[in-house]
Amino acid sequence: MHKEDMKIDDFTSKNQEIFTELITSGNIFQFDYSDISKYLLKEYLNVDPLKVDGPSLIASYLQHMNFDERISATEEPLFRDAYEHDKEMVLGYLQNEDDFHKYICLTYFELEKKPSEELELIKEVAEKDLAEIKRNLSRINDKIGDLCRLNNTLDIQNKVPILKHFEEMNQKAEAEIHTFLESGMEKYVLDGCVKEKFGSVPRYLRNPYRYRINPKEYSPHYPNKLLNKIDVLPLGQLRKLHQLYVERDPEFYIYIKKSIDLFGIFDAFTSLISENHILQQISDVLLETFAMYNNGFKIGFCNIVPSIIEGIIHELCLIELFDENELLNDGFQQKLNKLKEKLGAELFYEYYSFDFRLFRNKVSHGRLDSINWDDQSHLLLLDLYHVCQLVKSDKLQLNIKIGIVNYLYDNIAEPNYKYLMKYFLLDKVPIPDFYGLEEKIADIENLAAKDGFWEFFHQEIEKDRIPASNGIWMVIIPIKNKKIAVEKCVRLLQEIKVKQRSKDMADQYFAKAFHNL
């Protein structure tokens, strides 16, 4: 085919091939807008973009597009207006060649930003992050060295493990950034340069690596023992309270007890127990433990609460589908490690991993000699309340699934099929009978037999064939296993023909499909 027969806007697949060439060669990260634009235009225009001046190149492009002929040949007003708009825009570029090249890059490659500039920016960010991590590791090493030289057994026992934790965090972050620079940076940069597509993850939610989400989290610090208790304690007074706690001021415990009484913590516990199956299962133990606290049996209370907290943490691991046999062999720390990624900041991982775990170990070995049991009981009651609240977290798969069931049931006349997909993706997460959702679940699962659901699948596959096919395959399998619309399942599985399933492709599809839910 001759160049004069090839229209640039008729060959989107060819344009994609040219874009891929630019990426594969690495030129996309070295070229300016003009270089990228000319690389494309040389495939279609009858002039050599590298040898003609700007006005001549723009004139050749106008001749190639033949806007006047298109405008006169088009009866549809919407298309005619679009051609007229594009023509006027390109004519305006005769005075500004740079804007013309940006227009070409945006129109045919959807490039909104210059990859070469964005690459340098992200390199600069990564280098600054690596420098900060290096400073963190140096500070950690110095602090550990100081503690070892002072040889205070209690400080070594309490503080060195925390510093080692931050050392490991920073080392992992450092390795992740190096991996990003070596193999993930270019894709990240390109994804941020092309025009955002409907349904894609917004740029402001994207991070190149985990460290970027919250760099302060990696700065070595000792856990604040009050932060997990802020639901009961007044947030505005937290700094003052922490100072009182550090100074061992008796006013601290008087204030804590007053806050507990004002908050009505036992009514709050009663509400939590009535709403959650984990707490309901241990309600007798909890009520007896509360009686110990209220009746002044503080030594017994302080000895039993750590075991209750560990039991609840164990149950949270179970509802997140961690292997039960493995959990039986795991210690408290391993269980916290399993929940850390899922619950994030809600868990207050550093506090439970170090301060609380150290207290728990001393309790289990009977090594708590000099302690005010009354004061300690108030703090442990707040720890127990925090852990009981974790069962409500909207990050837990069970709670996500329950929320989906209720949402779909409330909107069953006009279902959002993306939520129905999410429901079946959580098929392995059982909903206990405690929640009384059996009838709702039956009605929701019946939606999967409706023609509208399968029409939705076909629409999704048409929009994004390979990723959507991989994702929808993962949805269809649990539907088929439940013996729902089996013929439709088999037919669509044959149509999409996913020979080599790709979890990465499926995750890519789900990230786009679900990010607005």
C-alpha positions as CSV (number, residue, x, y, z in Angstrom):
1,M,0.0,0.0,0.0
2,H,1.3,3.4,-1.0
3,K,1.6,6.2,1.5
4,E,-1.0,8.3,-0.3
5,D,-3.5,5.5,0.3
6,M,-2.7,5.2,4.1
7,K,-4.6,7.6,6.4
8,I,-3.0,8.0,9.9
9,D,-6.3,7.8,11.7
10,D,-7.3,4.6,9.9
11,F,-4.3,2.6,11.1
12,T,-4.6,2.4,14.9
13,S,-3.0,-1.1,15.0
14,K,-0.1,0.2,12.8
15,N,0.3,3.2,15.1
16,Q,0.4,0.9,18.1
17,E,3.2,-1.1,16.3
18,I,5.2,2.1,15.8
19,F,4.6,3.1,19.5
20,T,5.9,-0.4,20.5
21,E,9.0,0.1,18.4
22,L,9.7,3.4,20.2
23,I,9.4,1.6,23.5
24,T,11.4,-1.5,22.6
25,S,14.2,0.6,21.2
26,G,14.2,2.9,24.3
27,N,13.8,5.9,22.0
28,I,10.6,6.9,23.7
29,F,12.6,7.8,26.8
30,Q,15.2,9.8,24.8
31,F,13.0,11.6,22.3
32,D,11.3,15.0,22.6
33,Y,7.7,15.4,21.4
34,S,9.0,16.5,18.0
35,D,11.1,13.3,17.6
36,I,8.2,11.1,18.6
37,S,5.8,12.9,16.3
38,K,8.2,12.8,13.3
39,Y,8.9,9.1,13.8
40,L,5.2,8.5,13.3
41,L,4.6,11.0,10.5
42,K,7.3,9.6,8.3
43,E,5.2,6.5,7.9
44,Y,2.3,8.4,6.4
45,L,3.4,11.7,4.8
46,N,5.0,12.2,1.4
47,V,7.7,14.4,2.9
48,D,10.6,13.5,5.1
49,P,9.7,15.1,8.5
50,L,13.4,15.2,9.4
51,K,14.3,17.4,6.3
52,V,11.4,19.9,6.1
53,D,10.7,22.9,8.2
54,G,7.7,23.1,10.6
55,P,5.2,25.0,8.4
56,S,6.0,22.6,5.5
57,L,5.5,19.5,7.7
58,I,2.2,20.9,9.0
59,A,1.0,21.7,5.5
60,S,1.8,18.2,4.4
61,Y,-0.2,16.8,7.4
62,L,-3.2,19.0,6.4
63,Q,-3.0,17.7,2.9
64,H,-2.8,14.2,4.2
65,M,-5.8,14.6,6.4
66,N,-7.8,16.4,3.7
67,F,-10.2,18.0,6.2
68,D,-12.1,20.0,3.6
69,E,-13.1,16.9,1.7
70,R,-14.1,15.1,4.9
71,I,-16.2,18.0,6.0
72,S,-18.1,18.2,2.7
73,A,-18.5,14.5,2.5
74,T,-19.9,14.1,6.1
75,E,-23.6,14.5,6.7
76,E,-23.4,13.9,10.4
77,P,-23.2,17.3,12.1
78,L,-21.2,15.9,15.1
79,F,-18.4,14.5,12.8
80,R,-18.4,17.6,10.6
81,D,-17.9,19.9,13.7
82,A,-15.1,17.6,14.9
83,Y,-13.3,17.8,11.6
84,E,-13.7,21.6,11.5
85,H,-12.4,21.9,15.0
86,D,-9.3,19.7,14.2
87,K,-8.6,21.7,11.1
88,E,-8.7,25.0,12.9
89,M,-6.5,23.6,15.6
90,V,-3.8,22.4,13.2
91,L,-3.9,25.6,11.3
92,G,-3.2,27.4,14.5
93,Y,0.0,25.3,15.0
94,L,1.6,27.0,11.9
95,Q,2.8,29.6,14.4
96,N,3.9,27.0,17.0
97,E,5.5,23.8,15.8
98,D,6.0,22.5,19.3
99,D,2.3,22.5,20.0
100,F,1.7,20.7,16.7
101,H,4.0,17.8,17.8
102,K,2.3,17.6,21.2
103,Y,-1.0,17.4,19.3
104,I,0.2,14.5,17.2
105,C,1.6,12.6,20.2
106,L,-1.7,13.1,22.1
107,T,-4.0,12.3,19.2
108,Y,-2.3,9.1,17.9
109,F,-0.3,7.8,20.9
110,E,-2.4,9.4,23.7
111,L,0.8,10.9,25.2
112,E,-0.1,13.7,27.7
113,K,3.4,13.9,29.2
114,K,6.9,13.6,27.8
115,P,8.3,10.2,28.9
116,S,11.9,11.5,28.9
117,E,11.1,14.2,31.4
118,E,8.9,11.9,33.6
119,L,11.7,9.3,33.6
120,E,14.2,11.8,34.9
121,L,11.7,13.0,37.6
122,I,11.0,9.5,38.9
123,K,14.8,8.7,38.9
124,E,15.3,11.8,41.0
125,V,12.6,10.8,43.4
126,A,14.0,7.2,43.7
127,E,17.5,8.5,44.3
128,K,16.3,10.8,47.1
129,D,14.4,7.9,48.7
130,L,17.5,5.7,48.5
131,A,19.5,8.4,50.2
132,E,16.9,8.8,53.0
133,I,16.8,5.0,53.5
134,K,20.6,5.0,53.7
135,R,20.4,7.7,56.4
136,N,17.7,5.6,58.2
137,L,20.0,2.5,58.2
138,S,22.9,4.6,59.5
139,R,20.9,6.0,62.3
140,I,19.6,2.5,63.2
141,N,23.1,1.1,63.2
142,D,24.4,3.9,65.4
143,K,21.5,3.5,67.9
144,I,22.1,-0.3,68.2
145,G,25.8,0.3,68.7
146,D,25.1,2.8,71.5
147,L,22.7,0.4,73.2
148,C,25.2,-2.4,73.0
149,R,28.0,-0.2,74.4
150,L,25.9,0.9,77.4
151,N,25.0,-2.7,78.0
152,N,21.7,-2.1,79.7
153,T,20.0,-5.4,79.6
154,L,16.5,-4.0,79.8
155,D,17.1,-1.5,77.0
156,I,18.7,-4.1,74.8
157,Q,15.7,-6.4,75.4
158,N,13.1,-3.7,74.7
159,K,14.7,-1.5,72.1
160,V,17.1,-3.5,69.9
161,P,14.3,-5.8,68.4
162,I,12.4,-2.6,67.4
163,L,15.4,-1.1,65.7
164,K,16.1,-4.5,64.0
165,H,12.5,-4.4,62.7
166,F,13.1,-1.0,61.1
167,E,16.4,-2.1,59.8
168,E,14.7,-5.0,58.0
169,M,11.9,-2.7,56.7
170,N,14.4,-0.2,55.2
171,Q,16.5,-3.0,53.7
172,K,13.4,-4.4,52.0
173,A,12.4,-1.0,50.8
174,E,15.9,-0.4,49.4
175,A,15.8,-3.7,47.5
176,E,12.4,-2.9,46.1
177,I,13.5,0.5,44.8
178,H,16.5,-1.0,43.1
179,T,14.3,-3.6,41.5
180,F,11.9,-0.9,40.4
181,L,14.8,1.1,38.8
182,E,16.1,-2.0,37.0
183,S,12.9,-3.5,35.7
184,G,9.7,-1.6,36.6
185,M,10.4,2.1,36.1
186,E,9.9,2.4,32.3
187,K,6.4,0.8,32.5
188,Y,5.5,2.9,35.4
189,V,6.6,6.1,33.6
190,L,4.7,5.2,30.4
191,D,1.5,4.4,32.3
192,G,1.7,7.8,33.8
193,C,2.3,9.6,30.5
194,V,-0.6,8.2,28.5
195,K,-4.1,9.6,28.7
196,E,-6.0,8.1,31.6
197,K,-8.6,5.6,30.4
198,F,-12.1,5.3,31.9
199,G,-11.9,2.7,34.6
200,S,-8.1,2.8,35.0
201,V,-6.5,3.4,38.3
202,P,-6.2,7.2,38.8
203,R,-2.7,8.6,38.8
204,Y,-3.0,10.1,42.2
205,L,-3.5,6.6,43.6
206,R,-0.4,5.1,41.9
207,N,2.9,4.7,43.7
208,P,6.1,3.4,42.1
209,Y,6.9,1.3,45.2
210,R,5.7,0.9,48.8
211,Y,8.1,3.3,50.4
212,R,6.5,6.2,48.5
213,I,3.2,5.6,50.2
214,N,4.4,6.8,53.6
215,P,8.2,7.4,53.9
216,K,7.8,8.5,57.5
217,E,6.8,5.0,58.4
218,Y,10.3,3.8,57.7
219,S,12.0,6.3,60.0
220,P,13.2,4.4,63.2
221,H,11.0,5.2,66.2
222,Y,9.7,3.4,69.3
223,P,6.0,2.6,69.3
224,N,3.6,5.1,70.9
225,K,1.8,2.8,73.4
226,L,-1.3,5.0,73.3
227,L,-2.1,5.2,69.6
228,N,-4.1,2.0,69.5
229,K,-6.3,3.4,72.3
230,I,-7.4,6.6,70.6
231,D,-11.0,5.5,70.1
232,V,-11.5,5.8,73.8
233,L,-8.9,8.5,74.6
234,P,-9.4,12.1,73.4
235,L,-7.2,12.6,70.3
236,G,-6.5,16.2,71.2
237,Q,-5.0,15.3,74.5
238,L,-2.8,12.4,73.2
239,R,0.5,14.3,73.2
240,K,-0.1,15.5,76.8
241,L,-1.2,12.0,77.9
242,H,1.9,10.4,76.3
243,Q,4.1,12.9,78.2
244,L,2.4,12.0,81.4
245,Y,2.8,8.3,80.7
246,V,6.5,8.7,79.9
247,E,7.0,10.7,83.1
248,R,5.1,8.1,85.1
249,D,2.8,10.8,86.4
250,P,0.0,9.3,88.6
251,E,-2.4,11.8,86.9
252,F,-2.1,9.7,83.7
253,Y,-3.9,6.7,85.1
254,I,-6.5,8.8,86.8
255,Y,-7.2,10.4,83.4
256,I,-7.3,7.0,81.7
257,K,-9.8,5.6,84.2
258,K,-12.0,8.7,83.8
259,S,-11.9,8.4,80.0
260,I,-12.9,4.7,80.2
261,D,-15.9,5.5,82.4
262,L,-17.1,8.5,80.3
263,F,-16.8,6.4,77.1
264,G,-19.1,3.7,78.3
265,I,-16.7,1.0,77.2
266,F,-18.7,-2.0,78.5
267,D,-21.8,-1.0,76.5
268,A,-19.5,-0.7,73.5
269,F,-18.2,-4.2,74.2
270,T,-21.7,-5.5,74.5
271,S,-22.6,-4.0,71.1
272,L,-19.5,-5.5,69.5
273,I,-20.2,-9.0,70.9
274,S,-23.8,-8.9,69.6
275,E,-22.6,-8.1,66.1
276,N,-19.7,-10.4,65.5
277,H,-19.5,-14.2,65.4
278,I,-15.8,-14.3,66.7
279,L,-16.7,-12.3,69.8
280,Q,-20.0,-14.1,70.3
281,Q,-18.1,-17.4,70.5
282,I,-16.0,-16.2,73.4
283,S,-18.8,-14.0,75.0
284,D,-18.8,-16.0,78.2
285,V,-15.0,-15.6,78.6
286,L,-15.2,-11.9,77.8
287,L,-18.1,-11.2,80.3
288,E,-16.2,-13.1,83.0
289,T,-13.1,-11.1,82.3
290,F,-15.0,-7.8,82.5
291,A,-16.4,-8.9,85.8
292,M,-12.9,-9.5,87.1
293,Y,-11.9,-5.9,86.1
294,N,-15.0,-4.4,87.6
295,N,-14.8,-6.4,90.9
296,G,-11.1,-5.5,91.4
297,F,-9.5,-8.8,90.5
298,K,-6.9,-7.0,88.5
299,I,-4.1,-9.6,88.7
300,G,-6.3,-12.2,87.2
301,F,-7.6,-9.8,84.6
302,C,-4.1,-8.8,83.5
303,N,-3.1,-12.4,83.2
304,I,-6.0,-13.5,81.1
305,V,-6.4,-10.6,78.6
306,P,-3.2,-11.3,76.6
307,S,-4.4,-14.8,75.9
308,I,-7.8,-13.5,74.8
309,I,-6.1,-11.0,72.5
310,E,-3.9,-13.7,71.0
311,G,-7.0,-15.9,70.5
312,I,-8.8,-13.1,68.6
313,I,-5.7,-12.5,66.4
314,H,-5.7,-16.2,65.7
315,E,-9.4,-16.1,64.6
316,L,-8.7,-13.1,62.3
317,C,-6.1,-15.2,60.6
318,L,-8.6,-18.0,60.1
319,I,-11.2,-15.8,58.5
320,E,-8.5,-14.5,56.2
321,L,-8.1,-18.1,55.1
322,F,-4.6,-18.7,56.4
323,D,-3.9,-22.4,56.8
324,E,-5.2,-23.7,60.1
325,N,-2.5,-26.3,60.6
326,E,0.2,-23.7,60.0
327,L,-1.5,-21.3,62.4
328,L,-1.4,-23.9,65.2
329,N,2.4,-24.0,64.9
330,D,2.7,-20.2,64.6
331,G,3.5,-18.0,67.5
332,F,1.9,-14.7,68.2
333,Q,4.4,-12.8,66.2
334,Q,3.9,-14.9,63.0
335,K,0.2,-14.3,63.2
336,L,0.8,-10.6,63.5
337,N,3.1,-10.8,60.5
338,K,0.3,-12.5,58.5
339,L,-2.2,-9.7,59.3
340,K,0.1,-6.8,58.8
341,E,-0.3,-6.5,55.1
342,K,-4.0,-7.0,55.3
343,L,-4.9,-4.6,58.1
344,G,-2.1,-2.0,57.6
345,A,-2.1,0.8,60.1
346,E,-5.3,-0.4,61.8
347,L,-3.3,-3.2,63.4
348,F,-0.7,-1.0,65.1
349,Y,1.8,-3.7,64.3
350,E,4.8,-2.2,66.1
351,Y,3.0,-1.9,69.4
352,Y,1.7,-5.5,69.4
353,S,4.9,-6.9,68.0
354,F,7.2,-5.4,70.6
355,D,5.7,-3.7,73.7
356,F,2.6,-5.9,74.0
357,R,4.4,-9.1,73.1
358,L,7.1,-8.4,75.6
359,F,4.4,-7.9,78.3
360,R,2.6,-11.1,77.2
361,N,5.8,-13.1,77.4
362,K,6.5,-11.8,80.9
363,V,3.0,-12.7,82.0
364,S,3.3,-16.3,80.6
365,H,6.6,-16.8,82.4
366,G,5.4,-15.2,85.7
367,R,8.1,-12.5,85.5
368,L,6.0,-9.4,86.4
369,D,7.2,-8.6,89.9
370,S,7.2,-4.8,90.2
371,I,3.9,-3.7,88.5
372,N,0.9,-1.7,89.5
373,W,-1.8,-4.2,88.5
374,D,-4.6,-1.6,88.8
375,D,-2.9,0.8,86.5
376,Q,-1.9,-1.9,84.0
377,S,-5.5,-3.3,83.9
378,H,-6.8,0.0,82.4
379,L,-4.3,-0.1,79.6
380,L,-5.0,-3.8,78.9
381,L,-8.7,-3.1,78.8
382,L,-8.1,-0.5,76.1
383,D,-5.9,-3.0,74.2
384,L,-8.7,-5.6,74.3
385,Y,-11.2,-3.0,73.1
386,H,-9.0,-2.2,70.1
387,V,-8.5,-5.8,69.1
388,C,-12.2,-6.5,69.5
389,Q,-12.8,-3.6,67.1
390,L,-10.5,-5.1,64.5
391,V,-13.1,-7.8,63.8
392,K,-15.2,-5.0,62.2
393,S,-12.5,-3.9,59.8
394,D,-13.7,-3.3,56.3
395,K,-10.3,-4.8,55.1
396,L,-11.2,-8.3,56.2
397,Q,-12.5,-10.5,53.4
398,L,-15.5,-11.7,55.5
399,N,-16.7,-8.2,56.2
400,I,-16.1,-7.2,52.5
401,K,-18.3,-10.1,51.4
402,I,-21.0,-9.4,53.9
403,G,-21.1,-5.8,52.7
404,I,-21.4,-6.9,49.1
405,V,-24.3,-9.3,50.0
406,N,-26.2,-6.5,51.7
407,Y,-25.5,-4.0,48.9
408,L,-26.5,-6.4,46.1
409,Y,-29.7,-7.4,48.0
410,D,-30.7,-3.8,48.6
411,N,-30.2,-3.1,44.9
412,I,-31.4,-6.4,43.5
413,A,-33.8,-4.8,41.0
414,E,-30.9,-3.0,39.3
415,P,-27.8,-4.9,40.3
416,N,-24.3,-3.7,39.7
417,Y,-22.7,-6.8,38.2
418,K,-19.2,-5.7,39.2
419,Y,-20.2,-6.3,42.8
420,L,-21.6,-9.7,41.8
421,M,-18.2,-10.5,40.3
422,K,-16.5,-9.6,43.6
423,Y,-19.0,-11.8,45.5
424,F,-18.0,-14.9,43.5
425,L,-14.3,-14.0,43.7
426,L,-14.8,-14.3,47.5
427,D,-16.4,-17.8,47.1
428,K,-13.9,-19.5,49.4
429,V,-14.7,-17.1,52.2
430,P,-17.6,-18.7,54.2
431,I,-20.2,-16.5,55.8
432,P,-21.2,-18.0,59.2
433,D,-24.9,-18.7,59.9
434,F,-24.6,-16.2,62.8
435,Y,-25.2,-13.3,60.3
436,G,-28.5,-14.8,59.0
437,L,-27.8,-14.0,55.4
438,E,-28.9,-17.4,53.8
439,E,-32.0,-16.0,52.0
440,K,-30.2,-12.9,50.8
441,I,-27.3,-15.1,49.5
442,A,-29.7,-17.4,47.6
443,D,-31.4,-14.4,45.9
444,I,-28.0,-12.9,45.0
445,E,-26.6,-16.1,43.5
446,N,-29.8,-16.4,41.4
447,L,-28.6,-13.1,39.7
448,A,-25.8,-15.1,38.1
449,A,-28.3,-17.0,35.9
450,K,-29.8,-13.8,34.5
451,D,-29.1,-12.9,30.8
452,G,-28.0,-9.4,31.9
453,F,-25.0,-10.8,33.8
454,W,-23.7,-12.7,30.8
455,E,-24.3,-9.7,28.5
456,F,-22.2,-7.7,31.0
457,F,-19.4,-10.3,30.6
458,H,-19.4,-10.0,26.8
459,Q,-19.3,-6.2,27.1
460,E,-16.3,-6.3,29.4
461,I,-14.5,-8.7,27.1
462,E,-15.1,-6.5,24.1
463,K,-13.6,-3.5,25.9
464,D,-10.4,-5.2,27.1
465,R,-10.2,-8.7,25.6
466,I,-7.1,-10.4,27.1
467,P,-7.1,-8.9,30.7
468,A,-11.0,-9.2,30.9
469,S,-10.9,-12.8,29.7
470,N,-8.4,-13.8,32.3
471,G,-10.4,-12.0,35.0
472,I,-13.8,-13.3,34.0
473,W,-12.5,-16.8,33.8
474,M,-11.7,-16.6,37.5
475,V,-15.3,-15.4,38.2
476,I,-17.0,-18.1,36.0
477,I,-15.2,-21.1,37.7
478,P,-16.9,-20.6,41.2
479,I,-20.3,-20.0,39.5
480,K,-19.9,-23.2,37.5
481,N,-18.8,-25.1,40.7
482,K,-22.0,-23.9,42.4
483,K,-24.0,-25.5,39.5
484,I,-25.4,-22.1,38.5
485,A,-26.1,-21.5,34.7
486,V,-23.7,-24.3,33.9
487,E,-24.4,-24.2,30.1
488,K,-23.7,-20.5,30.0
489,C,-20.5,-21.0,32.0
490,V,-19.2,-23.7,29.6
491,R,-20.2,-21.7,26.5
492,L,-18.4,-18.6,27.6
493,L,-15.3,-20.5,28.8
494,Q,-15.1,-22.0,25.3
495,E,-15.5,-18.6,23.7
496,I,-12.8,-16.8,25.7
497,K,-10.3,-19.8,25.3
498,V,-7.9,-18.8,28.1
499,K,-5.2,-21.4,27.4
500,Q,-2.5,-20.0,29.7
501,R,-4.2,-18.2,32.5
502,S,-2.4,-15.1,33.8
503,K,-3.1,-13.9,37.3
504,D,-1.3,-10.6,36.4
505,M,-3.7,-10.0,33.5
506,A,-6.6,-10.8,35.8
507,D,-5.4,-8.5,38.5
508,Q,-4.9,-5.8,35.9
509,Y,-8.5,-6.2,34.8
510,F,-9.9,-6.2,38.4
511,A,-7.9,-3.1,39.3
512,K,-9.6,-1.2,36.5
513,A,-13.0,-2.8,37.0
514,F,-13.2,-2.4,40.8
515,H,-11.3,0.8,41.6
516,N,-14.5,3.0,41.7
517,L,-16.5,0.6,43.8
